[in-house]
Amino acid sequence: DLYEALTDRAGIGRALASLGHLAEKRGAYDTAIQLQEAALEHFLAIADIAGEADVYEHLGSIYEDLEQFPLAESYFRKALALNQGQDNRLKAIINLNNIGDVYRKTRDYPKAETYSMAALQLADSLGNTYQQQSALKDLAKLAFDQHDYQKAYLLLDSHRVLYNRLYNEES
């Protein structure tokens, strides 16, 4: 209401996107999609590229939950293109990981590994421990799905080491 009173389209877009994200987490996918699309209209109207990328990421996540993988991938790719265009490497890691996860879920393991490894390499280059452990976890799932249990164990152990480091730093 305050953003509307101020005619702050970016604020309205962020609020709608946040509400859409909450709706997704509650499993109210139709509402989540409507809220994300409404947020997108605001971001497009003011050329807020970061906002657009976030909405595309959220829409991809919704469609991934709904197992509509081609649609999920298309939204993750839109987010990736916008984030790369803005040199937002941190968000690009998330996009790459999500594209890799879509490929893992559709059993296209070579492409899944390509994207998850790209996410890990980018996270390594930024020294972002949180994203490193996230990529390692996804790679462990990939190895497990391919019945390479030793590799899955080693990757998950590497994930655990980073997770514990993060936990200790935050504590």
Helices and strands as residue ranges (DSSP letters): H 2-5, H 9-25, H 29-45, H 49-65, H 69-85, H 89-105, H 109-126, H 129-145, H 149-170
